[in-house]
Amino acid sequence: MDIRHLKTLRMIRECGNMAAAAKRLHLTQSALSHQLKAIENQYDSELFARKSRPLQFTALGRRLLALADEILPRIELADKDIARILSGNTGRLHIVIECHSCFDWLMPTMDQYRDAWPDVEMDLSLVSSFEPLPALLNGDIDLVITSDPDSNTDIAYFPLFRYQSVVILNKKHPLLEKDVIEPPDFRDQTLISYPVDRRRLDIFSRFLMPAAVEPEEIRHAELTSMIVQLVANRRGISVLPSWAVSRYVEENTVQARPLGQDGLWGTLYAAVRNEQKELPYIKAFLACAKNTSAQSLDAILDCEEQG
């Protein structure tokens, strides 16, 4: 049994006779007769009551028509779905963020994107117990928001924006007397950070570790708002993106100072598999993320600007 045989039987039923069905199927009547004969030979039974007017299907014909009615719509639906997937207008977008403070702009991005691309299945999770880039390569997830790109040529990185990391301090902290905070200033401090491997945090990898400086104590907190409150309550100091704390600084909940004379600047990227980077729904999300972050965040720079 072949799919084309089921399509032929269904067309014969729709047309009521073989001549009209052959025309609709772009077949000669001889080719159509050969198809039907092949089916009858396979089951050693006839498909039609011969010389019946209108054409009457036998029990075998009716059973095969029932099979056609069950299978062909599912195949046609799958063909449509596959065509949409290959066109890049639908698909899956499972996003993982390494940057804990990204929720402020990523949620509005997802809301705006969902309205424009309702057929894309979206999900969001935060890195905790797994490595996101291997998961991206394996196809378990589809996009990673990261500030720590690697050199794997199977991953494409799209810069979203540049940002400056700053130290946030209690309003009466002695370090506020300084215009710039240097690595040695951390030696007698409790540093509050996200629960992320320190190698992924710029404050360690690019500022403290090159200077061989270790804070007196390290404390972890999951949420940006929690970190800010801990700093405000004199439980320690923290280093966060300036855009993540600008509201708290404006409200005078905490104060901020730059790191080093040149500041500590980083770039936030969206990482996707190379094979998917040209898909329309992926490109649309990247554009939406750049536009939304530019509109909603203070103190960031376009990646072509210099920090």
N, C-alpha and C positions, 0 to 999 in steps of 0.2 A: 504494500500500500504506500502510495506517494501522496504528498500534500496536494500536488496538482490534480490527482484523481479526485480528491475530496472537493476541490474547487470546481472541477468539471461537473460533478454530480449536482452540486448546489446551483450551478448556472443552468443546467438542464431543468431543474425544478423551477427556477425563476422564469425561464423562457417558455416552458411547456412543450418544447420539441427540440430535437437535436440540431436541426438546420439553423434555427435562430441562436442556439447556444454556441454552435461552431463559429458563427459570425461574430458573436460577442467576445469569444475567446481568441479570435484571430487564428482559427484553425480551419483546415479543410475538413469536410465531413468524413473523409477517409481517415484522417489523423485522429479525429474524435472517436470514430468507430473502433480504431485500433486500441485506444486507451480503454474504452469500455470492455472490449474483448479481453484485454489483459487482466482486468479486474475479475471478469466472469471466469476466466481460466484459473485464476488463483484460488477462487472459492468453489469452482465447479458448480456454479449456480448462476441464474440469470438475474439481471438488475431490474428489468422491466417486463411487464406483461406484454408480450409481442402483439403488435397490431392494435393496441388499445388506443382509443381516442376519447378524451385526452390521455396523454402518456401516464401510465400507472406504474409506480415502483413496486417491486416485489418486497418480501420481508427482508431480504438481503439489502436491497436498495434503501429501504427505510432505515435500517440500522446504520448503514454507512452515512446516510444523510444526518442522522442524529449525532454521529461522531463528528461530521463536518460542522454542525451547528455548535458543538461543544468546543472544538479545537480551533477552528479558523478565526473566530473573534479574538481569542487569546493571542494567536500569532499576529493578527493585524494590530492589536493593541501594543504588543511587544515591539513590532516594527516601528510604530509611531514613537514609542518611548526611546528606542535606540536612535532613531533619526534626531530626536530632540537632544539626546545626550551628545551625539556626535556633532551637532550644530553648536554645542557649547551654551545652549540657552537653559539648560537644567542640569542638575547634578547634586553633589553633596559637598558641603563646606563645613567640615568639622575643625574648629579653630581652637588652638591652645595658646595661652599667653604665659610667657615667662615673667613679664613685668607685672607685678602685683598691683601697681597703681594705674594700670591701663583701663580699668573699668569705666572711669569717668568719661572717656571719649569713645570707647569701643561699643558700649551699649547704645548710645545714639546712632553710631554707625550702623549697627546691626538692625536697629529699628527702621532707619531710612532705607537700607538695602532691601530689607524684607518686603517693603511696599513695592519696590521696583522689580524685584525678582522673586515672586511668590512661589515659584516651582523649585527653588533651590532649598534643599534640606540643610538647615543650619544647626550647629551645636557648639557649645563653648565650655571649656574646662581650663583649670589652672594647673600648671606644672607642680607636682608634689613628689610623687615617688617614681617617676619614669623620665627617661631622656626623650625630649620631644623630637629632636632631629632624626634619630633612628626610626622613631614611630612614623615620622613624615615619609621617610624613604620607603618604609614597609607598606605604606598606604593605609595605616590605621587612622591617621589624621590627614588633613588637607592643607592647613595653613598654620604657621607658627609666628607669633609676634615676639620678637627677640631683639636684644641689643648686642648679642654675642654671635655674629656669623662665623661659620667655619669655611674651610676651603673645598668642601665637597662639590664636585662639578655637576652632580645630579640635582643640586638644589639651586634655585634662583632666588636672589635676595633683592627686594625692592625697598629702597629707603623711603620712609614715611616722613620723618622730620628729625631735625637736630635739637638737642636739649642740653641744658646745663644742670648738673647736680650741685646741690647746695647743702650746707650744714644747717639743720634747724636746732634752735636753742631755746631754753626757757627765757622768758623776758628779763630775768635778773641774772642770767648766767655770766660768769666772769669773762668768758671768751668773747662776749659782745664788745669788749673794749678793743678787740682787734678788727681791722678791716678785712683781713684775709686769714683763713685758717690753714695752717700747715700740718704735715704729718705728725711732728712731735707733739702737737696739741692734743692728740688722741690718747697719749700714753696713760693718762690718769683718768680716762673717761669710760663710762659704760656706753657702748655703741648699740643702739637698737636698730635691728635690720629685719628684713623679711627672712623667712626660713628657707633660704636658698643657698646652695653650695657657694662658698665665698669666692670661688674662682669665676663665678658668673656675675659678681657684683663689682662694678668699676671702683668703688671705694677701696676695695681690697686689691684687686688685680692691677689697677693703674695708679693707685695713690699710696696706700699704706704698705703693701708688700714690697714695691721697689725701694721704699725708704727703710725697710726692715723694722717697721713699727707695728706693735700689737696693742690694741686697746686693753685697758685694765680688765674689762668684762664685756661680754657680748650677750645681748638679750634679743629674743626673737618675738615678733608679732606678725600676725597674718594681714591685718588691715591697715591701710594708710591712716584712717581716722584714729585707730587705736594707737599707732605709733605717735601721732601728733599729741594725743592726750597724755601718753606716758612722758613725752618730752615736756609738755606744759606742766606736768606734775612733778618735775625735777627727778625723774627716774633714769634719765640719761640723755644722750644727744643722738641725732640720727642724720643720715644723708639720703636725700630723696630728690627726684627731679623737681626743678623749680616750678614747672607747670602743675605738679601734683600738690604743691603746698602754697601756691600763690594766694589762694582764698584765705587760708589760715593766717598767713602773714598780714594780709590786708585787714583781717579782723583782729589783729594783735593777739592772737592765741599763742603764737610763737614768733621768733625772729629768725632771720636767715643770714648766712654769710657765705661768700664764695670759697672754693677750695683752691688754694695756690694762686699765684700771680696771674696765670693765664686762664684760670677756671678749669673745671673738669667737665669736658663736653663729650657727649655721646650721640649716637644715631640709633633710632629705632627702626627696625626692618620688619617687613612681612616676608616670610620664607615659604615658597611653594616648590613642588616638584617641577623640574624643567619640562617634563612632558605635558604639564597642565598650564603653564604660564601664559599661553596664548588663548586659552579658552575664554570666550566672552564673559561668562559669569565670574570668572576669577579676576579678569582685568577690571570689570565693573566694581567689584568689591575693593580692589586696591585704590581705584580712583575715589570711591566713596570714603574710604578710610583717610586718605590724604585731605580731602575737602573738609570732612567733618572735624578732624583734628585741628586743621588750620583755623576753622571758624570758632571752635569751642575752647581752645587752649591758649593760655597766655604764655609768654616767655619761651616760645619755640621758634625755630628758624626753618625755612625751607632748606632742603639738603644742598641746594646750590649756593646758599649763603654761607658766609664764614662766621664761625663762632669766635 
